[in-house]
Amino acid sequence: MSYMCPVCGYPDLNENPTDPSYETCPSCGFEFGYDDDVKHTTFEQWHQQWIAHKMKWYSKGRKMPLSWNPQKQLLNIGVRL
C-alpha cells in the first residue's frame, strides 16, 4: 500500500503521513513527524515554500521518476498552477 503526500501530492509514500512516521517525502522533502510536530511547520507552509523554490525533486538517494511532473502531481491534492 502506498500513501499520498498531503504537501505536494506525491503518490508513493511508504507510510501514512498522518502518523508520525518520520518518512521524508522524496518529492518535496517534508519529514512527517518532525517538520510538523517538532518544527510546527504546516503542510500549507511547506507547500508554498516548495512551490516558491520551483518544485525541485528533493531526494538525493531516490531517483526522480522519468515521468515526474510536479505540476501534474499537485493535481492529486487539488492544486492547479
RAVENDA-V558060 format. One record per run of one state. SS is the DSSP state (~ for helix, > for strand, _ for the rest). FROM is the first residue (numbers start at 1). LEN is the number of residues. Records with the same first field share a line. If there is no record, write none. Layout:
SS=FROM-LEN + FROM-LEN
//
This chain:
_=1-2 + 4-9 + 14-10 + 25-6 + 32-11 + 53-17 + 78-4
>=3-1 + 13-1 + 24-1 + 31-1
~=43-10 + 70-8
//
